[in-house]
Amino acid sequence: MTTSRHLSAAKLRTLELLGTGPAFRKFRTNRAGDYSWFHGEDARPVTGTLHALFTLGLATVLEDNKDVAVITERGRAVLRNARPSPETTRTKPRTLPPLLALAA
């Protein structure tokens, strides 16, 4: 299985974007291959990294609308493993060894 340590930072960012909502394919002309994938209202282009996520099985297109890309369950699992859990990021107090009594 692909893990987050095998993904580039750009692919991981695109996967995180897909976790918040779908990406949309927009055609520039009527030619079949003349399109780009964009995510969100700010229209971030994600074409290259999204194609890589398709290949890895971390993203897919909807069956009823091939112009909408979404994250897969496998992609969600990779995201869960990539994000540090609150238990691991919480600062734990260090325990210091007891001071040795100095002989006077």
N, CA, C and O of each residue as an XYZ file, in Angstrom:
416
protein
N       0.838     -1.186      0.000
C       0.000      0.000      0.000
C       0.882      1.248      0.000
O       1.940      1.283      0.628
N       0.429      2.248     -0.703
C       1.154      3.510     -0.741
C       0.973      4.223      0.588
O      -0.144      4.341      1.091
N       2.061      4.690      1.146
C       1.983      5.433      2.385
C       2.389      6.862      2.132
O       2.895      7.194      1.060
N       2.168      7.705      3.113
C       2.463      9.122      2.948
C       3.944      9.381      2.749
O       4.309     10.382      2.133
N       4.806      8.516      3.247
C       6.231      8.763      3.084
C       6.687      8.531      1.649
O       7.786      8.940      1.275
N       5.849      7.876      0.839
C       6.165      7.668     -0.564
C       5.566      8.745     -1.454
O       5.831      8.761     -2.656
N       4.785      9.625     -0.909
C       4.157     10.688     -1.693
C       4.984     11.960     -1.599
O       5.533     12.291     -0.548
N       5.061     12.666     -2.721
C       5.722     13.968     -2.691
C       4.845     14.943     -1.914
O       3.665     14.683     -1.679
N       5.426     16.048     -1.526
C       4.663     17.065     -0.792
C       3.513     17.585     -1.645
O       2.431     17.849     -1.122
N       3.729     17.737     -2.945
C       2.672     18.237     -3.837
C       1.514     17.246     -3.923
O       0.352     17.651     -3.900
N       1.820     15.954     -4.023
C       0.767     14.943     -4.080
C       0.001     14.892     -2.765
O      -1.219     14.732     -2.763
N       0.703     15.025     -1.660
C       0.046     15.010     -0.362
C      -0.863     16.228     -0.203
O      -1.965     16.110      0.332
N      -0.407     17.402     -0.667
C      -1.260     18.599     -0.621
C      -2.510     18.416     -1.473
O      -3.605     18.793     -1.055
N      -2.358     17.842     -2.661
C      -3.518     17.603     -3.520
C      -4.464     16.614     -2.866
O      -5.681     16.784     -2.936
N      -3.929     15.589     -2.237
C      -4.766     14.618     -1.535
C      -5.517     15.291     -0.393
O      -6.692     15.001     -0.170
N      -4.852     16.188      0.334
C      -5.526     16.926      1.409
C      -6.630     17.822      0.847
O      -7.695     17.950      1.452
N      -6.379     18.439     -0.302
C      -7.419     19.258     -0.940
C      -8.622     18.403     -1.308
O      -9.763     18.815     -1.098
N      -8.378     17.218     -1.853
C      -9.485     16.322     -2.199
C     -10.242     15.869     -0.960
O     -11.431     15.558     -1.033
N      -9.560     15.832      0.169
C     -10.236     15.488      1.419
C     -11.234     16.548      1.843
O     -12.157     16.263      2.607
N     -11.058     17.776      1.353
C     -11.991     18.858      1.704
C     -13.094     19.030      0.673
O     -14.115     19.657      0.957
N     -12.901     18.477     -0.527
C     -13.924     18.599     -1.560
C     -13.395     18.124     -2.896
O     -12.193     17.901     -3.043
N     -14.282     17.965     -3.879
C     -13.874     17.415     -5.171
C     -13.109     18.413     -6.035
O     -13.150     19.622     -5.807
N     -12.416     17.873     -7.026
C     -11.769     18.678     -8.066
C     -12.628     18.563     -9.324
O     -13.341     17.577     -9.512
N     -12.553     19.563    -10.169
C     -13.384     19.607    -11.366
C     -12.523     19.742    -12.607
O     -11.540     20.484    -12.621
N     -12.911     19.005    -13.666
C     -12.214     19.081    -14.939
C     -12.873     20.159    -15.785
O     -14.093     20.192    -15.943
N     -12.038     21.042    -16.326
C     -12.544     22.105    -17.192
C     -11.817     22.002    -18.524
O     -10.588     21.968    -18.585
N     -12.608     21.954    -19.586
C     -12.056     21.863    -20.934
C     -11.768     23.257    -21.459
O     -12.581     24.167    -21.300
N     -10.602     23.424    -22.088
C     -10.235     24.711    -22.687
C     -10.804     24.834    -24.090
O     -11.209     25.917    -24.513
N     -10.833     23.714    -24.813
C     -11.396     23.683    -26.163
C     -12.244     22.425    -26.279
O     -12.445     21.719    -25.291
N     -12.735     22.144    -27.461
C     -13.545     20.939    -27.676
C     -12.699     19.684    -27.868
O     -13.242     18.582    -27.945
N     -11.395     19.834    -27.946
C     -10.524     18.671    -28.099
C     -10.533     17.833    -26.826
O     -10.556     18.376    -25.722
N     -10.514     16.522    -26.977
C     -10.653     15.612    -25.832
C      -9.544     15.773    -24.796
O      -9.818     15.709    -23.598
N      -8.316     15.978    -25.223
C      -7.214     16.045    -24.278
C      -6.860     17.438    -23.807
O      -5.861     17.614    -23.109
N      -7.636     18.413    -24.161
C      -7.330     19.802    -23.819
C      -8.141     20.236    -22.598
O      -9.108     20.989    -22.710
N      -7.729     19.748    -21.441
C      -8.437     20.056    -20.201
C      -7.437     20.230    -19.067
O      -6.261     19.889    -19.196
N      -7.924     20.763    -17.962
C      -7.154     20.862    -16.721
C      -8.085     20.538    -15.567
O      -9.296     20.742    -15.644
N      -7.493     20.030    -14.497
C      -8.249     19.778    -13.266
C      -7.995     20.940    -12.312
O      -6.863     21.401    -12.165
N      -9.056     21.405    -11.669
C      -8.961     22.500    -10.711
C      -9.675     22.108     -9.433
O     -10.627     21.328     -9.450
N      -9.197     22.669     -8.308
C      -9.845     22.409     -7.023
C     -10.265     23.708     -6.380
O      -9.516     24.685     -6.357
N     -11.471     23.702     -5.861
C     -11.953     24.798     -5.030
C     -12.320     26.067     -5.766
O     -12.172     26.187     -6.983
N     -12.804     27.011     -4.976
C     -13.237     28.284     -5.525
C     -12.071     29.123     -6.022
O     -12.235     29.946     -6.923
N     -10.892     28.919     -5.440
C      -9.723     29.672     -5.889
C      -9.110     29.059     -7.146
O      -8.102     29.554     -7.649
N      -9.714     27.982     -7.656
C      -9.335     27.333     -8.909
C      -7.851     26.976     -8.945
O      -7.129     27.361     -9.865
N      -7.411     26.240     -7.937
C      -6.018     25.782     -7.911
C      -5.850     24.665     -8.930
O      -6.567     23.667     -8.869
N      -4.904     24.814     -9.879
C      -4.689     23.738    -10.852
C      -3.972     22.554    -10.204
O      -2.947     22.723     -9.543
N      -4.515     21.373    -10.398
C      -3.957     20.161     -9.781
C      -3.823     19.020    -10.794
O      -3.787     17.853    -10.404
N      -3.750     19.341    -12.069
C      -3.791     18.320    -13.119
C      -2.703     17.268    -12.968
O      -3.011     16.077    -12.917
N      -1.453     17.670    -12.895
C      -0.350     16.711    -12.842
C      -0.383     15.811    -11.630
O      -0.246     14.593    -11.749
N      -0.563     16.402    -10.468
C      -0.572     15.591     -9.247
C      -1.828     14.735     -9.156
O      -1.788     13.632     -8.612
N      -2.939     15.232     -9.683
C      -4.176     14.446     -9.647
C      -4.055     13.213    -10.534
O      -4.547     12.144    -10.172
N      -3.411     13.344    -11.684
C      -3.196     12.173    -12.538
C      -2.354     11.132    -11.814
O      -2.612      9.935    -11.941
N      -1.354     11.568    -11.061
C      -0.534     10.632    -10.289
C      -1.371      9.945     -9.204
O      -1.200      8.751     -8.958
N      -2.269     10.683     -8.557
C      -3.136     10.093     -7.526
C      -4.113      9.095     -8.141
O      -4.435      8.084     -7.517
N      -4.589      9.369     -9.362
C      -5.435      8.397    -10.066
C      -4.675      7.089    -10.251
O      -5.209      6.011     -9.988
N      -3.432      7.187    -10.702
C      -2.613      6.015    -10.966
C      -2.367      5.198     -9.698
O      -2.341      3.968     -9.740
N      -2.187      5.886     -8.577
C      -1.943      5.205     -7.299
C      -3.218      4.668     -6.649
O      -3.145      3.955     -5.649
N      -4.377      5.000     -7.202
C      -5.641      4.548     -6.627
C      -6.086      5.366     -5.434
O      -6.943      4.924     -4.669
N      -5.519      6.554     -5.259
C      -5.872      7.404     -4.120
C      -6.979      8.393     -4.459
O      -7.567      9.007     -3.569
N      -7.261      8.544     -5.747
C      -8.339      9.423     -6.215
C      -9.007      8.742     -7.400
O      -8.411      7.891     -8.061
N     -10.243      9.123     -7.658
C     -10.989      8.564     -8.782
C     -12.003      9.584     -9.264
O     -12.241     10.596     -8.606
N     -12.603      9.310    -10.427
C     -13.681     10.168    -10.920
C     -15.007      9.534    -10.538
O     -15.090      8.324    -10.327
N     -16.037     10.354    -10.451
C     -17.362      9.828    -10.134
C     -17.892      9.028    -11.317
O     -17.626      9.366    -12.471
N     -18.641      7.968    -11.030
C     -19.189      7.140    -12.107
C     -20.182      7.912    -12.962
O     -20.215      7.746    -14.181
N     -20.984      8.747    -12.338
C     -22.027      9.454    -13.089
C     -21.563     10.797    -13.657
O     -22.292     11.426    -14.423
N     -20.347     11.245    -13.285
C     -19.822     12.509    -13.800
C     -18.305     12.408    -13.858
O     -17.626     12.587    -12.847
N     -17.783     12.124    -15.028
C     -16.340     11.916    -15.204
C     -15.542     13.211    -15.103
O     -14.315     13.182    -15.202
N     -16.201     14.332    -14.911
C     -15.515     15.620    -14.772
C     -15.347     16.033    -13.314
O     -14.965     17.168    -13.032
N     -15.630     15.117    -12.385
C     -15.497     15.379    -10.949
C     -14.594     14.305    -10.347
O     -14.870     13.112    -10.473
N     -13.516     14.733     -9.693
C     -12.581     13.807     -9.054
C     -12.735     13.887     -7.541
O     -12.869     14.973     -6.976
N     -12.714     12.726     -6.891
C     -12.867     12.650     -5.438
C     -11.797     11.728     -4.859
O     -11.171     10.953     -5.581
N     -11.602     11.823     -3.561
C     -10.649     10.966     -2.860
C     -11.283      9.592     -2.646
O     -12.494      9.488     -2.448
N     -10.467      8.541     -2.687
C     -10.954      7.190     -2.435
C     -10.756      6.843     -0.958
O     -10.121      7.591     -0.214
N     -11.304      5.707     -0.548
C     -11.090      5.254      0.839
C      -9.608      4.996      1.088
O      -9.095      5.272      2.173
N      -8.939      4.476      0.099
C      -7.490      4.250      0.226
C      -6.769      5.587      0.418
O      -5.826      5.680      1.204
N      -7.211      6.613     -0.296
C      -6.638      7.945     -0.128
C      -6.884      8.490      1.264
O      -6.004      9.117      1.855
N      -8.080      8.256      1.791
C      -8.390      8.701      3.160
C      -7.490      7.995      4.181
O      -7.048      8.602      5.156
N      -7.229      6.718      3.944
C      -6.352      5.972      4.859
C      -4.936      6.544      4.830
O      -4.289      6.658      5.872
N      -4.459      6.901      3.648
C      -3.130      7.504      3.554
C      -3.105      8.839      4.287
O      -2.132      9.154      4.972
N      -4.165      9.621      4.149
C      -4.234     10.902      4.859
C      -4.230     10.707      6.371
O      -3.559     11.441      7.097
N      -4.983      9.714      6.837
C      -5.013      9.456      8.290
C      -3.612      9.113      8.796
O      -3.220      9.545      9.880
N      -2.867      8.347      8.024
C      -1.511      7.966      8.433
C      -0.538      9.128      8.304
O       0.466      9.174      9.016
N      -0.818     10.056      7.415
C       0.089     11.185      7.185
C      -0.058     12.256      8.254
O       0.908     12.948      8.574
N      -1.239     12.396      8.802
C      -1.481     13.424      9.814
C      -1.074     12.901     11.184
O      -1.453     11.793     11.564
N      -0.313     13.680     11.917
C       0.044     13.233     13.269
C      -1.182     13.237     14.169
O      -1.999     14.157     14.122
N      -1.301     12.216     14.977
C      -2.436     12.146     15.889
C      -2.194     13.082     17.066
O      -1.045     13.391     17.384
N      -3.270     13.539     17.720
C      -3.100     14.442     18.866
C      -2.270     13.826     19.981
O      -1.575     14.544     20.701
N      -2.330     12.487     20.140
C      -1.572     11.842     21.210
C      -0.071     11.923     20.951
O       0.717     12.048     21.888
N       0.324     11.853     19.685
C       1.754     11.870     19.394
C       2.320     13.279     19.351
O       3.525     13.464     19.521
N       1.482     14.266     19.130
C       1.980     15.637     19.058
C       1.900     16.353     20.396
O       2.493     17.418     20.562
N       1.182     15.789     21.341
C       1.056     16.410     22.646
C       2.400     16.351     23.360
O       3.055     15.310     23.385
N       2.797     17.456     23.928
C       4.062     17.509     24.649
C       3.908     16.804     25.989
O       3.036     17.134     26.792
N       4.763     15.840     26.204
C       4.724     15.107     27.463
C       5.810     15.664     28.370
O       6.911     15.963     27.908
N       5.511     15.804     29.650
C       6.537     16.305     30.563
C       7.663     15.284     30.681
O       7.434     14.077     30.764
N       8.866     15.800     30.684
C      10.009     14.906     30.837
C      10.176     14.543     32.297
O      10.019     15.377     33.188
N      10.492     13.307     32.519
C      10.764     12.881     33.889
C      12.285     12.869     34.054
O      13.009     12.198     33.318
N      12.714     13.589     34.987
C      14.152     13.683     35.251
C      14.530     12.685     36.324
O      13.729     12.398     37.212
N      15.726     12.158     36.256
C      16.129     11.224     37.310
C      16.250     11.972     38.630
O      16.584     13.157     38.653
N      15.978     11.279     39.723
C      16.048     11.945     41.023
C      17.483     12.398     41.293
O      18.456     11.742     40.921
N      17.565     13.527     41.944
C      18.884     14.053     42.279
C      19.539     13.164     43.331
O      18.894     12.714     44.278
N      20.813     12.927     43.145
C      21.544     12.125     44.117
C      21.892     12.995     45.309
O      22.318     14.141     45.163
N      21.709     12.452     46.446
C      22.036     13.208     47.659
C      23.559     13.320     47.744
O      24.296     12.335     47.718
N      23.963     14.526     47.842
C      25.409     14.761     47.959
C      25.829     14.536     49.385
O      25.213     15.059     50.314
N      26.877     13.756     49.562
C      27.390     13.509     50.903
C      28.195     14.731     51.329
O      29.086     15.200     50.622
N      27.854     15.213     52.480
C      28.536     16.415     52.970
C      29.586     16.067     53.969
O      30.263     16.954     54.489
